[in-house]
């Protein structure tokens, strides 16, 4: 979290007292707290959004909106934060897996994968995202678009990461 001086610059304030008032509001709202050294730290609710229930994707049905819980997207999507990162998709070889150009993907570093997992892989010195295929001792990469052919390595095939989530903004 930024220091009071850094927040003063970020907000364009001329006084630390103004920052102090904002920080107190954030503390009252439960978004931040102070650690044992007095530094600001985000609270558990910092990245949470309300979970309001279910929505029918079949025939229309009545639904009552009721806040059932909150969801922290970091906790929901990220199991091992030091090994997790995001990439932006460029290309259309995975469109039949519903992964399109411009989507953001959340991946977790790994050096092994199971058959049919979507991976980021280094194949013959270049990187790509495809289905990892393995039958017996033979491994290859398979696209999710009939316009592309499978990639059979001539020298090396190394799994770099495994797909964990796809994020698309509308």
Secondary structure, 3 states (H helix, E strand, C coil): CCCHHHHHHHHCCCCHHHHHHHHHHHHHCCCEEECCCCCEEECHHHHEEEECCCCCCCCCCCCCCCCCEEEEHHHHHCCCHHHEEEEECCCCCCHHHCCCCCCEEEEEECCCCCCCCEEEEEECCEEEEEEEEEECCEEEEECCCCCCCCECCCCCEEEEEEEEEEECCC
